[in-house]
Amino acid sequence: MYSSLFGLHSGLRYIVLLLLVIALLLALIGLFAKKPYTQANRKINLFAMIFTHTQFLVGLILYFFSPLVNFSDMGAAMKDTQTRYWTVEHLVMMLFAIVLITIGHSRSKKASDAFNKHRSIVLYYGLAVLVIVVAIYQSGRPILG
């Protein structure tokens, strides 16, 4: 079960990163070129959020099956860099990224004009991508490998 969940979680990260980067690029183009906020923008932003939430749920399930996570002795887990990363840091960073994406999507939906819709996506999705890339980098795993 662990290997299946791990494979799904590892594979979904490419879809999530691709959707987030596309949403971010479209928002940057829309922001700087003063383009209207289209249905395509709305859909890509929504799909990016949905896939990110799905990835987070798979990660939460994986979290409870992972041999890298140690709940039994948190003192020992905090002293070991790798165990601390997988037990606490990865979860907190990804939760923070999910919150940023959700806030960005919500603010974009509520904004009244295209500029503010694009700006919300650029700001919040951009920060979330930064957090996700840093979290993946800290794991010691290749981002595209």
Summary of the structure (lengths in Angstrom):
residues: 145
radius of gyration: 16.8
end to end distance: 22.1
largest distance: 53.6
contacts: 435
relative contact order: 0.16
helix: 81%
strand: 0%
